Amino acid sequence: MTDLQKEFLRLHVICGKKYAAIATKLDVPKPILTRWYEELRPERERIARIRNVWTTKKFTPVFEDFYNWHEALERKCHYCGITEAEIAKLLESGRLYTKRIPTRGRKLEYDRKEPEERYDNMDNIVLCCYWCNNAKTDTFTHDEFLEVGKAIKAVWRQRMGK
């Protein structure tokens, strides 16, 4: 994907700008923008999934702010450190199983470090795995669950043969 195409996606899909404004700003004819729109479908769908989470959780007033925050996150569980790639390997090898896997577990989730705070405080939000998110609930403090996460990390490392 070129820098111009990235800027097109940012302007159109993330910021909601119309083709006419984008064509002028990028100095690209509208037919090219239409072609890019189709060619970049997988990336548009990825952004749409992020927008869906933003809409559901009411993270920030401006989607672009949330999107930029989301893209800057390290893709591992804040508590136990497992990555989505490691989760996929454990699932594929049969060393990880949950009956919830069709709906939860393959991707990292959002957790509020302090559960009484709303989702719009981005300093309070971290990525975590389904297992840590499910176990933490609103019972443990952030600091308490960092300790629990160390034990969960040891289990994942053992299952991965590390």
C-alpha positions in Angstrom: 0.0 0.0 0.0 1.4 3.4 -1.0 1.6 6.5 1.3 -1.2 8.1 -0.9 -3.4 5.1 -0.4 -2.8 5.1 3.4 -3.7 8.8 3.4 -6.8 8.1 1.3 -7.9 5.4 3.9 -7.2 7.8 6.8 -9.2 10.6 5.2 -12.1 8.5 3.9 -12.5 5.6 6.2 -11.2 7.0 9.5 -12.1 10.7 9.2 -15.2 10.3 7.0 -14.1 12.8 4.3 -15.9 12.8 0.9 -14.2 11.9 -2.3 -14.4 15.4 -3.7 -12.4 16.8 -0.8 -9.9 13.9 -0.9 -9.4 14.2 -4.6 -8.5 17.8 -4.2 -6.3 17.4 -1.2 -4.4 14.4 -2.6 -4.5 15.6 -6.2 -5.9 12.2 -7.3 -8.8 11.8 -9.7 -12.1 10.3 -8.2 -11.9 7.2 -10.5 -8.6 6.3 -8.9 -10.1 6.8 -5.4 -12.9 4.5 -6.4 -10.4 1.8 -7.6 -8.4 2.2 -4.4 -11.6 1.8 -2.3 -12.2 -1.6 -3.9 -8.5 -2.7 -3.8 -8.1 -1.8 -0.2 -11.1 -3.8 1.0 -9.3 -6.0 3.5 -7.8 -2.9 5.2 -11.2 -1.1 5.2 -12.7 -4.2 6.8 -10.0 -4.2 9.5 -10.6 -0.6 10.2 -14.4 -1.2 10.3 -13.8 -3.9 13.0 -11.8 -1.4 15.1 -14.6 1.3 14.6 -17.2 -1.3 15.7 -15.3 -1.7 19.0 -15.0 2.1 19.4 -18.7 2.5 18.8 -19.7 -0.2 21.2 -17.4 0.8 24.1 -17.7 4.6 23.6 -13.9 5.0 24.0 -13.3 8.6 22.8 -15.4 11.2 21.0 -13.2 11.1 17.9 -12.6 7.8 16.1 -9.3 8.9 14.7 -7.9 9.5 18.2 -9.0 6.0 19.2 -7.7 4.4 16.0 -4.2 6.0 16.4 -4.1 4.9 20.1 -5.2 1.4 19.1 -2.6 1.1 16.3 0.2 2.2 18.7 -0.5 -0.5 21.2 1.9 -3.4 21.6 -0.1 -6.5 20.6 0.3 -8.6 23.8 -1.6 -9.1 27.0 -0.8 -6.4 29.6 -1.0 -9.0 32.4 0.6 -12.2 31.2 2.3 -11.1 28.0 0.9 -13.6 25.5 0.5 -12.4 22.0 -2.2 -13.1 19.4 0.4 -15.1 17.4 1.2 -17.2 20.4 -2.5 -17.8 21.1 -2.9 -18.9 17.5 0.0 -21.4 17.8 -1.4 -22.8 21.1 -4.8 -23.2 19.5 -3.4 -24.9 16.3 -1.3 -27.3 18.4 -4.2 -28.3 20.6 -2.5 -27.0 23.7 -5.2 -24.5 24.3 -8.9 -25.0 24.2 -12.1 -23.2 25.3 -15.6 -23.7 24.1 -15.9 -19.9 23.8 -13.3 -19.8 21.0 -15.8 -19.1 18.3 -16.7 -15.8 20.0 -13.7 -15.0 22.3 -10.1 -15.9 22.8 -8.5 -15.6 19.4 -8.0 -11.8 19.7 -6.8 -9.6 22.5 -9.6 -7.7 24.4 -9.7 -4.4 26.2 -9.6 -4.2 29.9 -10.1 -1.3 32.2 -7.3 -1.4 34.8 -9.7 0.3 37.2 -13.1 -1.2 36.4 -15.2 1.6 37.9 -13.7 4.1 35.4 -15.4 4.5 32.0 -13.8 3.4 28.7 -13.2 7.0 27.6 -10.1 7.3 29.9 -7.5 5.8 27.5 -4.8 5.7 30.2 -7.1 3.2 32.0 -7.4 0.8 29.0 -5.0 -2.0 28.2 -5.1 -5.0 25.9 -5.3 -8.4 27.5 -6.1 -11.9 26.6 -9.5 -13.5 27.2 -8.2 -15.6 30.0 -6.8 -12.7 32.0 -9.8 -10.5 31.2 -12.1 -13.2 32.3 -10.2 -14.0 35.5 -9.6 -10.4 36.6 -13.3 -9.4 36.4 -13.9 -6.3 38.6 -12.6 -8.2 41.7 -8.9 -7.6 41.4 -7.0 -4.3 41.3 -4.7 -3.6 38.4 -1.6 -4.2 40.7 -3.0 -7.4 42.1 -3.7 -8.8 38.7 -0.2 -8.0 37.5 0.9 -10.5 40.1 -1.7 -13.1 39.0 -0.6 -12.5 35.4 2.9 -13.7 36.2 1.5 -17.1 37.1 -0.6 -17.2 34.0 2.5 -16.3 32.0 4.4 -19.3 33.5 1.6 -21.6 32.3 1.7 -20.2 28.7 5.5 -20.5 28.6 5.3 -24.1 29.7 2.6 -24.9 27.1 4.7 -23.2 24.4 7.7 -25.2 25.5 9.8 -22.2 26.5 
